[in-house]
Amino acid sequence: MAISEDVVIVGGGLAGAISALSAAKAGVSVRLISHKESTLRHASGLIDVLGYPTEDDPPVVNPFDALDALPDSHPYSVVGEAEIREGLALFDEITGDLYAGDHTDRNALVPTQQGTVKPTARYPRSMATGIGNDRAMLLVGFESLPDFDAPLAADHLEAVGVPFASRGVTVRFPADLRADAKLTRFATALEREETTTALAETIEHHIDDAERVGFPALLGRDDCGSVRSTLESHLGIPVFELPGGPPSLPGLRLADRLFEALDSAGVHLSTGVPVVGHETEGDRISSVLVDRGSHTPQPYHASEFVLATGGLVGKGIDSDRNGVHEPIFDCHVPHPEDRYEWFLGEAFGDHPFARFGVVPDGKLRPVDTQGNLEYENLRAAGSVLGGANIAAEKSGSGISLATGALAGRLAAEAI
Amino acid sequence: MVDAPAVLVIGGGSTGCGIARDLAMRGFDVTLVEKGNLTNGTTGRMHGLLHSGGRYAVSDQASAKECIKENRVLRDIASHCVEMTEGLFIQRPEDSDAYFQEKLQGCRECDIPATVLSAEETKAKEPAVAGDIERSIAVPDGAIDPFRLCVANALSAQRHGARIETHAEVTDVLVEDDTVVGCVVRHDTGPGKRTHRTPGTTEEIRADYVVNATGAWAGQIGDLAGVDIEVRPSKGAMVIMNVRQVDTVINRCRPKGDADIIVPHETTAILGTTDEEVDDPEEYPEEQWEVDLMIEELSELVPILRESRTIRSFWGVRPLYEPPGTGTTDPTDITRDFFLLDHKERDGLAGMTSIVGGKFTTYRMMAERITDHVCEQFGIRADCRTADEPLPGSEDFEVLRDHMEAFGLRSPIGRRSTQRLGSRAEKVLTTDGPNPVLCECEAVTRAEIQDAIDQSGTDLNAVRIRTRASMGNCQGGLCCHRMANELHPEHEEPTVRTALDELYQERWKGQRHALWGEQLSQAMLNHVLHGTTMNRDHDPARQETLDFDAFDTGTDRTRDSNGD
């Protein structure tokens, strides 16, 4: 029997999930197709809206005040402030107590594992006590965990000029893990209470005058709250996580929460299968073709489609020596013809490749070189959209939320 | 030896380090100065071919004979730097039979073991070669790690009393009464290991004799001494693949040409090369066409290369030299032979000899000749032992091969570390603390990084070349910061930050030439990790004071909640 829905979403990251939830909320039937593990496992788990609209200026306090500084081609300029707020509201509704930051429009400066601080709009509640300026901080790292050097990060925070004291200590992890155990092993080990208690005992005498304690983001794979509360009740002061990765446990926890929400919203899920192409009828897409391992890819039919396959990292945008393309629908992706113009000489320059992506009209429908719609019933959301340097701006999650919420809603309205 | 003549060697490439080792072993009081890292110039920018001599068997038989001789020596003294892959000269349908025969004949005349393989035998040995090839000649080519070799020579020289000074640039050559008596160097930081952010000093190093072993830069030292050395630098491009598409060295069996060799190297394969004369060994264009040429041409021998992932490209400069008056216009026609320029005989300037030209494979032989020459100046009779004494790391490597898994590491990691370290493995890998893998692509552990830091200070590029950390698929995206973390707490935070920025930028530089497909995706991932997650691109430590209180400072609700 042919699979058929009102709306098919291609891509299972933040943008895809929000699109699906937004469409499902409008009462239509939705299927989400995702291939690989979502790139959320690479992401910090922070929800950035906008930190640096311009390259050389300090971070903005209020991202909404800075939207005017963005070019017209930026996805935020396309969707507008109200949709950004809409996307955040949907996110807040889904994540509930998992996240904080919704009490204000202002960015928070979250301490990172590198010892920098980073402007962000929403943060996992496990990171919340790392924010705030009035309490001395102890950072704790582990000998066998090379990504995070706590004393170095503390020194870096001092160099940043944070208005609180920070100090770092490196201890041996109180469980027998292999020398190069993955982060998830640490997290799972801490879900045993005796390990968490042993950890508290290990660091007790390092506390001194510290008023809060920060760990790399590995305090439990799933059950982050109880690991923290066990530590807090032993140590008597708040405990928080610092973002890092990959793999990023806050990112994985968020992915889990999104999939729970998709489940309860009645979204049909097809995971672990790639979309390899599409079929058309006139100006419309009639189905996407899913490779399920058989000889011929299987068509998944729908009236409306949302492309949320990610950018260069997620392979929603692909390239070869001759050019840049969007592999599923072959939507137009503007890029310089000479590939030596795709990048700059400085590692952290404002690289053209960081802005590669499809071009949307006002309703997020990809357009071709002439500005004509690629397809009447295709919308795009998230990093597959071009026009933003999400790494430099710190805008990736906000764009996914704003464009995802709008694309899902418009797709449902079009049914 | 109290009255040993003091010799200053300029240049920390393979030749300079080889000379320093030989001189030190023969009892000289040796100082070597290098303006960057060891291998900073040409040595660190070659494709790592250990020549069998086959490549020169038609065009330059003298060089071919030297190559096969030194090939055998290096297998003995530097076994942990060498992988005997074998090499194939492959004939395609459009390549001439006559040249194939000439090549075979040439190999035999030069005592290079050479076997003709049919197309089927060739494909059985190397399945990735094109289906339509005619046949091949198998020769004992190999792969050699130029970094490891160079560092081993420097270590050996140190063990024999030499002083090795990197990041020390010669700013003047001291001449008194038509005699060179030393040099002035500018230390990047202070003398000794490099420490970023430490202000530099200037030092006058007096010497009884100076050896200019700066290769393509020899002319610049000549200028400082007031003599004219006409080196003709010639650039060559190389492209690094993410895996070894081939396990043998693949050569095209035709007369000289661009893009005709693939060298399997550790986890990668290196495609080479071009040959274009340039004006300045430091400043020359690195061009897209060279990268494309390499992939297109070599795909004719190994078709899978057309679709394969490249991880970066780099360019090196050959220190070509020809005696005045030869008048060669095409750099590929310039001899690969080396020349001793005794500036007393040549220019009436005593106390200095330059060595120019030559090939990496014969670096030891060149070092022997120049050391013989220095011995003559002082009437010293001491035999050269560099062909007989193994380099540090290779002393009892055969025994170590049996103990590769002995360090509590997962076996592939233990094996890779042990191969890199050779007989130094036990000393380096024996550690009390946890020894996690810091670079997953190249399987490098903390102990190996720490050993490299002991050797080279805060210079993470020097750590990189000693260990291969950050040289794999991710090009440092996942490990640069881990390497930098290892500098702390011995070095302070700003120093660590500068060292990290320098390494990250160096890794970026070569990747730029491979930015499409998988590697562009990787570059964006690195950009997102270091930019978005770490906020290193807007590191607030570099900015003016932030008004922390203007930002969200959390709420009481979040302060007291443990809810999840």
Chai-1 contact restraints between the chains, C-beta under 6 A:
chainA,res_idxA,chainB,res_idxB,connection_type,confidence,min_distance_angstrom,max_distance_angstrom,comment,restraint_id
A,S44,B,T533,contact,1.0,0.0,6.0,A-B,restraint_1
A,Y52,B,H538,contact,1.0,0.0,6.0,A-B,restraint_2
A,P58,B,Q543,contact,1.0,0.0,6.0,A-B,restraint_3
A,V61,B,A550,contact,1.0,0.0,6.0,A-B,restraint_4
A,V61,B,F551,contact,1.0,0.0,6.0,A-B,restraint_5
A,D97,B,G563,contact,1.0,0.0,6.0,A-B,restraint_6
A,A100,B,T558,contact,1.0,0.0,6.0,A-B,restraint_7
A,H103,B,T555,contact,1.0,0.0,6.0,A-B,restraint_8
A,T104,B,D552,contact,1.0,0.0,6.0,A-B,restraint_9
A,R106,B,F551,contact,1.0,0.0,6.0,A-B,restraint_10
A,R106,B,D552,contact,1.0,0.0,6.0,A-B,restraint_11
A,N107,B,F551,contact,1.0,0.0,6.0,A-B,restraint_12
A,A108,B,F551,contact,1.0,0.0,6.0,A-B,restraint_13
A,A108,B,D552,contact,1.0,0.0,6.0,A-B,restraint_14
A,L109,B,F551,contact,1.0,0.0,6.0,A-B,restraint_15
A,T112,B,M534,contact,1.0,0.0,6.0,A-B,restraint_16
A,Q114,B,M534,contact,1.0,0.0,6.0,A-B,restraint_17
A,T116,B,N535,contact,1.0,0.0,6.0,A-B,restraint_18
A,T116,B,D539,contact,1.0,0.0,6.0,A-B,restraint_19
A,T116,B,P540,contact,1.0,0.0,6.0,A-B,restraint_20
A,V117,B,P540,contact,1.0,0.0,6.0,A-B,restraint_21
A,K118,B,N535,contact,1.0,0.0,6.0,A-B,restraint_22
A,A128,B,G554,contact,1.0,0.0,6.0,A-B,restraint_23
A,A128,B,T558,contact,1.0,0.0,6.0,A-B,restraint_24
A,I131,B,G554,contact,1.0,0.0,6.0,A-B,restraint_25
A,G132,B,T553,contact,1.0,0.0,6.0,A-B,restraint_26
A,G132,B,G554,contact,1.0,0.0,6.0,A-B,restraint_27
A,N133,B,F548,contact,1.0,0.0,6.0,A-B,restraint_28
A,N133,B,T553,contact,1.0,0.0,6.0,A-B,restraint_29
A,E143,B,G433,contact,1.0,0.0,6.0,A-B,restraint_30
A,E143,B,P434,contact,1.0,0.0,6.0,A-B,restraint_31
A,S144,B,P434,contact,1.0,0.0,6.0,A-B,restraint_32
A,S144,B,P436,contact,1.0,0.0,6.0,A-B,restraint_33
A,P146,B,P436,contact,1.0,0.0,6.0,A-B,restraint_34
A,P146,B,L438,contact,1.0,0.0,6.0,A-B,restraint_35
A,P146,B,R482,contact,1.0,0.0,6.0,A-B,restraint_36
A,D149,B,N485,contact,1.0,0.0,6.0,A-B,restraint_37
A,D149,B,H488,contact,1.0,0.0,6.0,A-B,restraint_38
A,P151,B,P489,contact,1.0,0.0,6.0,A-B,restraint_39
A,L152,B,N485,contact,1.0,0.0,6.0,A-B,restraint_40
A,L152,B,H488,contact,1.0,0.0,6.0,A-B,restraint_41
A,D155,B,E493,contact,1.0,0.0,6.0,A-B,restraint_42
A,H156,B,E493,contact,1.0,0.0,6.0,A-B,restraint_43
A,A159,B,E493,contact,1.0,0.0,6.0,A-B,restraint_44
A,A159,B,A541,contact,1.0,0.0,6.0,A-B,restraint_45
A,V160,B,P540,contact,1.0,0.0,6.0,A-B,restraint_46
A,V160,B,A541,contact,1.0,0.0,6.0,A-B,restraint_47
A,G161,B,T545,contact,1.0,0.0,6.0,A-B,restraint_48
A,P163,B,F548,contact,1.0,0.0,6.0,A-B,restraint_49
A,A179,B,P434,contact,1.0,0.0,6.0,A-B,restraint_50
A,A179,B,N435,contact,1.0,0.0,6.0,A-B,restraint_51
A,A179,B,P436,contact,1.0,0.0,6.0,A-B,restraint_52
A,D180,B,P436,contact,1.0,0.0,6.0,A-B,restraint_53
A,D180,B,V437,contact,1.0,0.0,6.0,A-B,restraint_54
A,C224,B,D564,contact,1.0,0.0,6.0,A-B,restraint_55
A,G225,B,N562,contact,1.0,0.0,6.0,A-B,restraint_56
A,G225,B,G563,contact,1.0,0.0,6.0,A-B,restraint_57
A,G225,B,D564,contact,1.0,0.0,6.0,A-B,restraint_58
A,R228,B,N562,contact,1.0,0.0,6.0,A-B,restraint_59
A,S229,B,N562,contact,1.0,0.0,6.0,A-B,restraint_60
A,L312,B,L520,contact,1.0,0.0,6.0,A-B,restraint_61
A,L312,B,S521,contact,1.0,0.0,6.0,A-B,restraint_62
A,L312,B,M524,contact,1.0,0.0,6.0,A-B,restraint_63
A,V313,B,S521,contact,1.0,0.0,6.0,A-B,restraint_64
A,V313,B,M524,contact,1.0,0.0,6.0,A-B,restraint_65
A,V313,B,L525,contact,1.0,0.0,6.0,A-B,restraint_66
A,S319,B,W516,contact,1.0,0.0,6.0,A-B,restraint_67
A,S319,B,G517,contact,1.0,0.0,6.0,A-B,restraint_68
A,S319,B,L520,contact,1.0,0.0,6.0,A-B,restraint_69
A,D320,B,W516,contact,1.0,0.0,6.0,A-B,restraint_70
A,D320,B,G517,contact,1.0,0.0,6.0,A-B,restraint_71
A,R321,B,W516,contact,1.0,0.0,6.0,A-B,restraint_72
A,Y340,B,Q288,contact,1.0,0.0,6.0,A-B,restraint_73
A,F343,B,R512,contact,1.0,0.0,6.0,A-B,restraint_74
A,F343,B,L515,contact,1.0,0.0,6.0,A-B,restraint_75
A,A347,B,Y504,contact,1.0,0.0,6.0,A-B,restraint_76
A,A347,B,Q505,contact,1.0,0.0,6.0,A-B,restraint_77
A,A347,B,W508,contact,1.0,0.0,6.0,A-B,restraint_78
A,F348,B,D537,contact,1.0,0.0,6.0,A-B,restraint_79
A,A391,B,H527,contact,1.0,0.0,6.0,A-B,restraint_80
A,A391,B,V528,contact,1.0,0.0,6.0,A-B,restraint_81
A,A391,B,G531,contact,1.0,0.0,6.0,A-B,restraint_82
A,A391,B,T532,contact,1.0,0.0,6.0,A-B,restraint_83
A,A392,B,G531,contact,1.0,0.0,6.0,A-B,restraint_84
A,A392,B,D537,contact,1.0,0.0,6.0,A-B,restraint_85
